[in-house]
Amino acid sequence: MNIQVTKSSMPSYEEYCDEIKKLWDSRWLTNMGVEHKTLQVELERYLNCPHVILYTNGHLALENIIAAMGFPQGGEVITTPYTFVSTTHAIVRNGLVPIFCDINPQDFTIDVDKIESLITNKTVAIVPVHVYGNMCDVDKIKEIADTYKIKVIYDAAHAFAVKYKGISAADFGDASVFSFHATKVFNTIEGGAVCLQNDDLVSVLNDMKNFGIRGPERVVFVGGNAKMNEFQAAMGICNLRHIDDEIIKRKKVAECYRDRLDGIAGIKLCKTQEGVEPNYAYFPVVFDGYKYSRDVVFDKLAKEGIGARKYFYPITNDLECYANYPTAGVEKTPIAAYLADRILTLPMYSDLLNKDVEKICQIILD
Ligand SMILES: *Cc1c(COP(=O)(O)O)cnc(C)c1O
């Protein structure tokens, strides 16, 4: 067998060709052309968000929105280590200090009961992560942020199309950031976006992603370059046409896994959160007290040509690049550390066949 942990969603070859044909006529390949504008408007509609600023990838979107907030250097940002390295890097690359908060063992998002004890007079923001598409406790986080007058920037890379009490994941906090990387539920090959409720930071983000250029002879800001190009936007336009179908298919895959793995001693699955419309981005499984350890299951699957992923392992406060950071160290986040040793995300993509899911489960259970 050869089953990867994920397979990028793509439109048909013909559909994409049709979409990019106009680029051969216009010869306009990047710099906010027609495709970029179209995708932006369509995402604003789909995500029900007034301001979507497109990026060449999710990481630069996150880096730029943190920079756009204008926090003082050395400011402290409360975040979790149970995430993709991008979250922590985006904080550190902005000259800010990551303060690692532990996660809760139910949905693996930030433990809101542990945030307040980490707040100091240097705290400027909270950067929580909607892990696997599980929504953070957005209500409690808002309450804390309002009390202490600090900003909230959600890493919503996993949460495209997720809704909480009918509200889009794009609409929480001071900003929410999506990734449209090839491995995400919705992709633009590489890509990302910052989603904002008001227009305060829209122009500074546009300056940051395009050198601060406002006109042929006018540069107002020392910006970088993080623009989404027309081929990326075209892929997004095509993929967005099929996103609802994709999620329905993913749901069927998730149900198939659940049928086989739910209730097995030592295997824990994520519960569907109350009030949340999920996107089935990943299928995480925790091996805790199971007859085989996570690493043994991983190796068994690998031997059969099945790619699972130790996601997230290692956690970011355990990475070599943060070894000398005074705030790093896994002992500060014991639940995240415990989970990182036991978690495996199983293959998940829309056209994963039921019979393949059954084989995967058979190998795990044999
Ligand atoms: C994918 C991802 C990112 C980074 O997005 P890119 O588009 O790959 O730059 C950030 N945070 C999390 C949690 C992610 O999964």
The ligand as a MOL file (V3000), in Angstrom:
LIG
                    3D

  0  0  0     0  0            999 V3000
M  V30 BEGIN CTAB
M  V30 COUNTS 15 15 0 0 0
M  V30 BEGIN ATOM
M  V30 1 C 0.2010 25.1840 8.3430 0
M  V30 2 C 0.2860 25.9360 9.6230 0
M  V30 3 C 0.8680 27.2070 9.7080 0
M  V30 4 C 1.6870 27.8340 8.6220 0
M  V30 5 O 1.1090 27.9640 7.4300 0
M  V30 6 P 1.9380 27.9410 6.0490 0
M  V30 7 O 0.8830 28.3070 5.0790 0
M  V30 8 O 2.4960 26.5710 5.8680 0
M  V30 9 O 2.9950 28.9940 6.1450 0
M  V30 10 C 0.7820 27.8720 10.9190 0
M  V30 11 N 0.2010 27.3320 11.9960 0
M  V30 12 C -0.3380 26.1080 11.9630 0
M  V30 13 C -1.0090 25.5630 13.1970 0
M  V30 14 C -0.2940 25.3570 10.7830 0
M  V30 15 O -0.8070 24.1180 10.7800 0
M  V30 END ATOM
M  V30 BEGIN BOND
M  V30 1 1 1 2
M  V30 2 1 2 3
M  V30 3 2 2 14
M  V30 4 1 3 4
M  V30 5 2 3 10
M  V30 6 1 4 5
M  V30 7 1 5 6
M  V30 8 2 6 7
M  V30 9 1 6 8
M  V30 10 1 6 9
M  V30 11 1 10 11
M  V30 12 2 11 12
M  V30 13 1 12 13
M  V30 14 1 12 14
M  V30 15 1 14 15
M  V30 END BOND
M  V30 END CTAB
M  END
